[in-house]
Amino acid sequence: MEGAAVAQVCYEYEIPFTIIRTISDTADEQSPVDFLAFVRGVACRYSGAFLAQLAD
């Protein structure tokens, strides 16, 4: 949903954009309660590697 809002604004202002999303949990009883732990443990690692590849 948030990505669609960004896309719409960028489209209207003719601004190129890229949206990268990740699934933060399994949406069941095994889902971690601590979102910041997910960001530190998973999101930072994968987003850093992706951005490094994008910069090359």
C-alpha positions in Angstrom: 0.0 0.0 0.0 2.7 2.5 1.0 4.6 1.6 -2.2 1.6 2.5 -4.3 1.4 5.9 -2.8 5.1 6.6 -3.4 4.7 5.3 -7.0 1.7 7.6 -7.6 3.5 10.7 -6.4 6.7 9.9 -8.3 4.6 9.2 -11.5 2.8 12.6 -11.2 6.1 14.5 -10.7 8.0 12.4 -13.3 10.5 11.2 -10.7 12.2 7.8 -11.2 11.9 5.5 -8.2 12.6 2.0 -7.0 10.7 0.3 -4.2 12.2 -2.6 -2.4 10.0 -4.5 0.0 10.6 -7.5 2.3 8.3 -9.7 4.3 9.1 -9.1 8.0 7.3 -12.2 9.5 5.3 -15.3 8.8 2.0 -13.7 10.1 1.4 -16.6 12.5 2.1 -17.5 16.1 5.8 -17.8 15.3 6.1 -14.2 14.3 8.6 -12.2 16.2 7.1 -9.6 18.5 10.2 -7.3 18.3 10.2 -5.5 15.0 13.4 -3.7 15.7 15.1 -7.0 16.3 14.0 -8.0 12.8 15.4 -4.7 11.4 18.7 -5.3 13.1 19.0 -9.0 12.4 17.6 -9.3 8.9 16.6 -6.1 7.1 19.9 -4.3 7.7 22.0 -7.3 6.3 19.9 -7.8 3.2 19.3 -4.1 2.4 23.0 -3.4 2.8 24.0 -6.2 0.4 21.4 -5.1 -2.1 22.5 -1.5 -2.1 26.1 -2.5 -2.5 25.2 -4.5 -5.6 23.1 -1.6 -6.9 26.0 0.8 -6.5 28.3 -1.3 -8.6 
